[in-house]
Amino acid sequence: MESAWSRLGVLGAITVAIRLGFAAVLPPRFYSIDIHIWERVSQILMSGQNPYATTPLLYYPPLWMQVLFVLGKISSRTNISLAHLIQVTLTGVDAAIVVLTYLLLRNLGIASRRAFWIALIGIALNPISIFMAVEHGNFDSMVGLSALGAAFALVVWSRGASTSKWLLACMSIGLGILAKTVPLVLAPMLLVRWRETDWASRIVGLALITLPTLVGVSVLYSLSPHEVAADIFQYRSAAGYFGVSGLLNLVGGVQATTRYSQVFALIALVVVAGSAVAAARARTVDERTIILAMVLLLMWIPALGSGYGAQYIGWTLPLLVVLFAISAGPLRLSLWVFAGVALATYVFEYAVIPLQDQATRDVLSPQPAQTLFRLPLFFAYLAVLITGVATLTRKSERAGLDENRNRLTARQT
């Protein structure tokens, strides 16, 4: 027990020390546009105005606005810059992620020493995670923490634990939706063992998923209905910089990306509905399938979606680390490739490009240039998605054969 606590302490300390050390020496000129947006939003909040009504800068449910309000108050009373407070906050999120990652790995049967090194390298020392928390300054790691918490609860639930664990998964996804709506795509995973829940639990679970966001957004909507409808309900990520939308922009321009954006909502609905049917029909779902399915549900959106942000890696990074630890064969190989390509891409984007002169940065900033230098990352995404879907398909086929075999055995006896 003492050894486990010491490992958790070391993981948390290293995570915090590296990020805060990097924050202390990073010049403000390296900060992403997002940090400057948060500074503007905080100024509006400190002046007593509603940033949803006065700016088009917030596209999410209100959790992050509330965080910025608190950080803005602390900044005004301590003279600590808002940027540094954001970095401290996101460092805290990363510390929670590294601890939860280690605990989930141990729960999945990974030896303590191996779990420590995987969490250390995959989260604490991961340059991508460090760039996101300190240099980029967006809060997508909160989505990653939400997904990780839901996965942990569902893994325990899949082993026959009490309904309270299923409700914890509902709560974790609900809090993630309060940060950004994307964790909605994970809702189908809550249908694992759904037949073993009673109606009261299902009603409470539905409330945990939906009520925090519904209440928060309804307040915003009552204050500024037109702006909330336009900025939250109709929001689409920036198109033309990566993946399918980037390639469509290269071939067909804005018209092609606009058309794809119009049909993408239907594609997403089909994917989520299909996943819900598959999860509901499955009598048993093993823990590895839960982790893999959650990774795929989050990972396909940046690669095949109608828009992209480099910070979206934060949605899947914790679960990718866990999946790497429990995978083998082609899937493990695809994760190795993804890790290498992603590391090279993010180092180039966050360490190399900012050091270049303005002329070079101007060459690399247009949509076509960004699409092209991220093309290897897109292919790495596709490799994980393809091998992941193939793995799930094989698991489903084997489960079907086993179920048929069991039925025949039962009839014969």
N, C-alpha and C positions, 0 to 999 in steps of 0.2 A: 504493500500500500504506500509506504514512504517513497519507494522508488517511483511509483506512478505519479505521485504528487510532485516529486522533484523533476521528473521529465516534463510534466505540464508547466511547472514554473520556468524551466529553462526555455521551453518553446515560446511561452508568452513573453519572457524577458527579451529573447533574441528578436522576436517579431517587433516589439515596441522599440527596442534600442536602434535597430537598423533603420526603421522608418523615421523615427524622430531625429536620428543623426543625419539622415539624408535631407530631411526638411530643414534642418538648421543650416546646411551649407548650400542648398539649392537657391540660385538667384531667382527673384520673382519673374524675370523675363522668360523663364522656362515654364511658368505656369500656363496651363491650358486656358482656353477661352471660357471653359465652364467655371473655373474659380472666379474669374472676373464677373461672370453672370451672377454667381452667388453673392458677390460683394454688392452688386447693384440691387438684387432682391432684398438683401439685408438692409440696405439704406432705405428702401421703400418701406419695409416693415418698421424700422426705427422711427420713421416719420409718421407712423400711424395709418398708412395707406394699405390697400389690398393689392398685392402684386399680381394677382390673377386678373384684376380689373384694369390695372394701369399699364401692364406690360404683357407681351406675348412670350415671356421667358420661362414660364412654368407649365409643363405639359402633363403633370402627374397628380395623383391624389395628394392630400396635404401633409403627409408625414415629414417630408424633407423641408417644407416651408416652416413647419413647427420647429424642426431642429435648427434651421437658420435663425429663427427668431430668438431661441435660447442662446445660440452662439453669438448673435449680434449684441444681446444684452451683456453677456460676459465680456465681449470685446470692448464695449463702451465703458465698462467699469474697471477693466484691468489694463487697457491699452495694449493688449495682445492682439495682433492682427487677426482678422477673420480667417485669412488663408491658413494661418498656423493652427487655429482652432479647428478648422475643417480637417486638416491633416491629422490632428490629434484624435478627432472623432473617428475618422476612417481607420486610423491605426488601431483604435479600440475594437472596431468591427473585425479587423484582420486578426487581432489577438483572440477574439471569441471564435473565429473560424478555425484557427490553427488548433485550439484546444478541442473543439468539437470534432475536427477531423481526426485527431489522435484517438479520441474516445470511440468514434465510430469504427475506425480501423481495428481497435482492440475488440470491439463488440463483434466484428466480422471474423474474428479468429486470427488476426495478424499478430505475430509475436511482438512484444512490447518494444524491443530494440528496433526491429524493422519498422514498426509503426512510427516510432520517434523519428527515424531518418527520413521516412517518406513525408511526414508532416513538415519536418524541418526544411527539406529541399523543395518540396512541392508548394509550400505556403510561405513559411517564415523567410526563406532566403530567395524566393522566386522573384526575379527582377520585374516580371510583369505585374505581380501583385504590388510590389513596391512602387512602380511607376503609377499605377492606378490610384493608390492611396495618397501619394505625395505630390506627384507632378500633374496628374490629370484632375484629381479632386472631385470626381463624380461619385455618386452613392450606389452604384450598381452592385458593390460588394454586399450591400444589405439584401439584395435579391439572392445573391449566392448563399448568404447566411440563412435566409429563409428556406431555400431549397435544401440545404444541408440538414437543417433541423427537421424538416418534413421527412427527408429520406431516413434519418435516424429513427424517428418515431414509427415510420412505416415498416422498417426492417424489424423492429421489435414486435410490432403489431402482427406482421406476417408469421411470426413464430408461435402465435397463439396467446399473446399478452392480452390484458384487459382492454376494454373499450376506451379507457382513459388515454391510452397511447394513440389510438386513432384520432381522438379529439385533439391531442397535442399536434398531430400532423395537420389537422384542419386549422388550428390556431396559427401554426407557423406559416402556412400558405396564406392565410388571411392577413397576417401582418406584412408578408411580402407584397401582397396586392396593394396594401395601404401605401407602400413605398413606390412601387411601379406595377402597372396592371399585368405585366408579362407572366407572373406566377400563376395566372389563371389557367395557363396551358397545362399546369401540373395537376389540376383538379381531377382528371380521369384516374390518377393513381390512387385517389381516395376510395375508389371502388374495389380495391383489393380487400377481400373478405367482407364485402359489404353485407352479405346475407347474415352475418353473425352480429350485426348491430340492430338494436331495436329502434322503433320510430322516434322515441324521445331523444336518443343519441343522434340520430340523423338530423333532427330539427336543430339540436344544439350545434352540431357540426356545420350545418348550413349557415347558421347565424355567425359562427366564428369565422367562416370564410368570407361572408359578404357584408355583415353589419358594420365593421370598422370603416370600410371604404365607403359604403352607402351613406353612413351618417356624415362622415367627413366631407365627401363630395357634395352631398345635398346642402350642407351649410354654405359651401362655396357657391353652389349653383343659385341659391336663393339670393346671394349678394350680387352676383354678376353672371346671370344666366347665359348671355350671348357669348361672353368671353370663355366661360367654362365649356360650353358646348363646342366652340371652335377649337380650343387649345387642348382639351382633355379627350372629349368624345370623338373628335375627328382627327386626332393627332396621328401623324405618320413620321417615322424616322427619316433622316436625310437620305435621299435616294441618289444613286449614281456613283457611289464611292467604293463599293465592294460587292463581290459576289454576283448574283443574278442581276440585281438592279444596276450594278456597275457595268456589266457586260452589255445589258440592254441599252444603257446610255451610250456606250461606245458604238453600237450598231445602229440604233434607231433614235437616239437623242431623247429629249425630255418627253416627247409624245409616247415613246415606248415605255419609259419608266412610269409615266402617269397611268397608262392603261394597265400595266402590271399591278400597280398599287391598288387599282380599283377591283381587281379580281383576287388579290392576295387575301383579303378578309374571308372570302368564300373558301379559298384553299385552307386557310388556318382553321376554319370551322369544320371542314371535312376531316382534317388531321386530328383535331381534338375529339370530334364525335367518334371517329374510328378507334382512337385510343381508348375512349370511354367504353365502347362496346367490347373491345378486346379484354380490358381489365375486368369488366363486369362478368363476362362469360367464363373467365378463368377461375377454376375451383381453387387452385393453389398457385401462388406466385413466389418464387424463391427470392432471396435477398439480392442476389446478383442481378436478377432481372429487374428488380425495382430500381436499383442504382442506374443500370444501363438505360432503361426506359426514360427515367427522369433526365438523364444527360441528353438523350436524343430529342426529347420534347423541347428542351431549352436551346439546344445547339443548332437545330435546323433553321431557326428564325434569323440569326445574323447571316447565315450563308445563303439561304434561299428566300429571305424576306424582301420586302419592298424598300427597306432602308437599313442603315448601318451606323453604328458608333463603335469606335475602338474599345470603349469601356464595356461593351457587352460581354467581353470575355469574363467579366466578373460574375456573370450569372452562373456559368458552368465550371469555373476554375476549381472550386473546392470539390465538387462531385467528380470532376475529371481525375483529380489526384486519388480519390477513393477508388474510382473505377480502374485506374492503372494498377493499383495494389492487388485487386482481386481478379484481374483479367489474364488471359493467356492467348497464345496463338496469334492469328491475324489481327485480332482486336488490339492486343498488347502492342504489336508492331505498328499499327496505325496510330496509336497513342504516342509511341516514341517519335514517330515522324511529325505528328502534330506539335508535340512539345518543342522539338528542334526548330521547326519552321516558325512557330509562334514566337519563340524567344528571339530568333533573328529578326523577325518583322518588327516586334515591339522595341527592340534595342535600336533598330534603324529609325523607327518613327519617333521615339522619345529621347534618344541619346545622340544619334548621329545628325538627324535633320536640324534640330535646334542649334547645333554648333556651326552650321553652314552660314554663308553670307546670305543677304536678302535675295539676291538674284537666284541663287540655287533653290532657296525655299520657295520662291515664286514659281520656279519650274516644276517643283514637286507638289504644289498645292492644288492645281486643277483636278477635277474629277477623273479625267482619263489617266493622269499620272498616278493618282492614288489607287485607282482600280488595278493598274498594271503592276505596281510594286507590291500590292497585296495579293496578286494572283496566286503565288505559291501557297499563301495562307488559305485561300479559297479552296484550292485542291486538297490541302490537308484536312480542312473541314469535311469535304466530300468523302475523303478516305475513311474518316471516323464514322460518318453517317452511314456509308454503304456497308462497312464491315459490322457496324453495330446493328443495323437492320437485319443483315444476314444472320448474325448471331441470335437475335431474337426469333427469327423465323425458324431456325434449327431447333431452338428450345421449345417453341410452340409445337412443332411437328413431333418432337420426342414426347412432349406432354400428352399430345393427342393419342399417340401410339400406346403410351403407358395406360391412359384412361381406358382405351378400348380393350387392352389386355386384361385390365382389372375387371371390367364388366364381363368379359367372357369367362374369366375364372370364377366370378361370383355366380354366374348362371350354371356353370358345370357343378358347382358345389351345392 
